[in-house]
Amino acid sequence: MLIGIIIGCMLLIFAGYLFLIKPDTKRKEWAKPYEEKGVAHRGLFDKSLGIPENSLAAFQRAVEKNYGVELDVQLTKDNRLVVFHDEDLFRMCGVKKKVRDCTWEELCQYTLQGTEEKIPLFTQVKEVFKEDTPVIIEVKPDGDYIGAVKTLMEELEGYRGIYVVESFHPLVLHWLKKHYPDVIRGQLASDLFRDKQKKYSWIKKVISSNMLLNFLVRPDFIAYNFKQASQISFRICHKLFAAKYAAWTIRSKEDWQKAKHYFTIMIFDSFIL
């Protein structure tokens, strides 16, 4: 009797866990262009050619090579939506300032990695893409992330190209699900314990690494660090739920072949296919 109760409780807990992590499995046709072309991470950048990441030149090069594109967006102090990955400017511009503390006019003073390229507005970047260029737009989880996704959707109004939206922050995707349910949304994740992230609490690491807020989002795809594909919640999702899975970031043809066991959408940089 006692053993039966214990087993029943364990099954109930496991069923609850599956409910929490389950992605959406209904919409799949959207993924074909991304699976066929491969997705250039932050554009097809190459420092040796003077083409920095998330620059107009990097996006133009990706389009010319007929790849898909992944890019990052966040808001400036004066609520302009810029395409830039880091929270601060130091790595790319050599300036110890946060993007959200600068106005667009201030950002225009700086160049990317010593080139002539500057931080672009999203409105400038989207003009580079063709209608058949598959684009993955990551809304950064720092600063006013809800303001960023709101502005993004306003600036995408009338856009006729192919795009999906992803974020590490589930509340970005929850807002998107509520206000733009037809837009394909993706949950970005990694194993924060393996990443040795010190800025996150233990509970946040557990929730984020295991995607325990998927029930709020029901993402159409999960984009996971491909080196951490053995993480238990990702493995269970992959085994049980026929959703779409994107690998980041592939940096060699060898890794591309390894990632194919778990992923069909490849986000890559540092080499040409």
Secondary structure as GFF3:
##gff-version 3
##sequence-region A 1 273
A	DSSP	alpha_helix	2	21	.	.	.	ID=ss1
A	DSSP	three_ten_helix	29	31	.	.	.	ID=ss2
A	DSSP	alpha_helix	32	37	.	.	.	ID=ss3
A	DSSP	beta_strand	39	41	.	.	.	ID=ss4
A	DSSP	three_ten_helix	47	49	.	.	.	ID=ss5
A	DSSP	alpha_helix	56	64	.	.	.	ID=ss6
A	DSSP	beta_strand	68	75	.	.	.	ID=ss7
A	DSSP	beta_strand	81	83	.	.	.	ID=ss8
A	DSSP	alpha_helix	90	93	.	.	.	ID=ss9
A	DSSP	three_ten_helix	99	101	.	.	.	ID=ss10
A	DSSP	alpha_helix	104	107	.	.	.	ID=ss11
A	DSSP	alpha_helix	122	126	.	.	.	ID=ss12
A	DSSP	beta_strand	134	139	.	.	.	ID=ss13
A	DSSP	alpha_helix	145	155	.	.	.	ID=ss14
A	DSSP	beta_strand	162	167	.	.	.	ID=ss15
A	DSSP	alpha_helix	170	179	.	.	.	ID=ss16
A	DSSP	beta_strand	185	189	.	.	.	ID=ss17
A	DSSP	alpha_helix	192	195	.	.	.	ID=ss18
A	DSSP	alpha_helix	202	209	.	.	.	ID=ss19
A	DSSP	alpha_helix	214	217	.	.	.	ID=ss20
A	DSSP	beta_strand	221	225	.	.	.	ID=ss21
A	DSSP	three_ten_helix	226	228	.	.	.	ID=ss22
A	DSSP	alpha_helix	232	240	.	.	.	ID=ss23
A	DSSP	beta_strand	244	250	.	.	.	ID=ss24
A	DSSP	alpha_helix	253	259	.	.	.	ID=ss25
A	DSSP	beta_strand	265	268	.	.	.	ID=ss26
###
